[in-house]
Amino acid sequence: MAGILLDTSALYAIADRDDKWHKGMVDAVGGRAGDRIVPVSVLVESCYLVSTYLGVAAERRLVRAVIGGDFLLEGLNLRDLERAEAVLQKYADANIGFVDASIVAVAERLKVRTIATTDRRHFQLFRPKHCSTFELLP
């Protein structure tokens, strides 16, 4: 599947016009509404951060954007959870979190190679099963 998986940092940067990554992220993924995939784990974490730092109105705008089709919401299945746990185990020394591990699992399942993220450190480290490395935006 062609597309871009967005991590929490990408969604937050899009939501926060004052974020230093906002313009670069919007430029990188803004015109690709039908291709922007958000795992449910990313949405939950993003809603928490957006609500905490930008307020509940910003959180509601984010949820409405997902409902309105600006992003494609992707659930996690049992195999994704198993794969995420394996990623956590493999990269235990790198302090990888569950949400990043779940992004790897969903990317592998959907065969998505492109990740929108500001987290270069973790996503450059991953070696997914379906490609040699992820292409990172912006």
N, C-alpha and C positions, 0 to 999 in steps of 0.2 A: 504494500500500500504506500503510495506517495503521501507525503504529508510532513508536518512539523509537529513534534511533541513539545509542549511548553512545560517548563518546570515552574516552581513557585516564584523564583526570582524574576522570570519573564512576565508572569501575570502581574506581580507586584509592580514591576517597572512600567507596565502598560497602564496600570491603575493610578500610579502616582506621577503626575505631571512634573513634580519637582525632583523626581529621582534622576540621578546622573545617567542612568541607562535608558530613560524613557524614550527619547528621540531615536536612539539607535535601535531599540527594540521595536518601536512602532514602524520605523522605516523597514526593518528586516521582515516583519511578519504582518504588518498592517493590511496589505493588499491581498492577503491569502486566507480570507475568512473560511472558505470551505475546506482548507487544508490544516487548520490549527486544531490540534488534538490535545485535550486536557484530561489526563487521568483523574479519576474521582479523588484519589489521595492528594493530588496537587490542588484541586479545588478546595478541599477542606482546609488544608494548611494555608492556602492563599486567603481564604475568607477570614480566618483567624487573624492573620497579619494585617490585612487591609482594614478590618474592623478595629483592631488595636491601635494602629498608627494613623489611619486616615478617617476612621469613623464608620458608623453603621450605614450612613447614606452611601458611602463609597462601596461598602460590602454589598449593599442591595444592587447597586449599578453593575457590579461584577456578576452577581447571580442572574440579573436580568439579561446581561450580555450572553451568558451561557444559554439561558432559556430561549433567547431570540435567535440563536444559531450562529453567533459570532465565533463561537468555539464549539468543537465537537467533543462532548463529554464521553469518556471511555471508562467503563467499569473495570474492576479487577475480578478475575476468577480465581479459583483455587490453585490452578497451575501458576498463575501470576504470583500469588502469595508464596508458593513453594520456590519459585525462581528468585523472587525478591529475597527470601531468606537465604538462599544459596549465595546470592550476590553479597549480602551482609556478611556471611561467613568468609567468603573469598577475600573481601576487602576490609576485614575486621580491623586491621592496623591503620587504615586510612580514615577511620571514624565516619564511615558512610551511614547515612540515616535511611530509615525505611522508605521515605518518599522518593529519594533518589534511586534506591534499589527497585522500587515499583516502576519507575520510569524506564529503567533498563528492561525490566520484564515485559512491559507493554510494548516498548520499541521492538523487542525481539519478536513478540507474537505478531505484531502488525507489520513487521519488516520495515520499520521507519528508521532512516539513517540520520535524520536531521533533528537536533535538539536546540530549542531556543532557551538560552540560559546565560546568566552572568557568572555561574559557578564553573569556571574553567578547570579549576584544580581537580574536582571530582570527575567531571565528565570526560576530561582528557585521559584519565586513569583507566576508565572502563574499557574492556575488550569484549564487546557484545558477540553473541554467537553468529549473527547474520551478516556482519561486516567487520572489517578490521578495526575501525574507529568510528566514532560519531562525528558528523559534521556539525559544528557549533555555530549558532547565530546569536547575536550579530557579530 
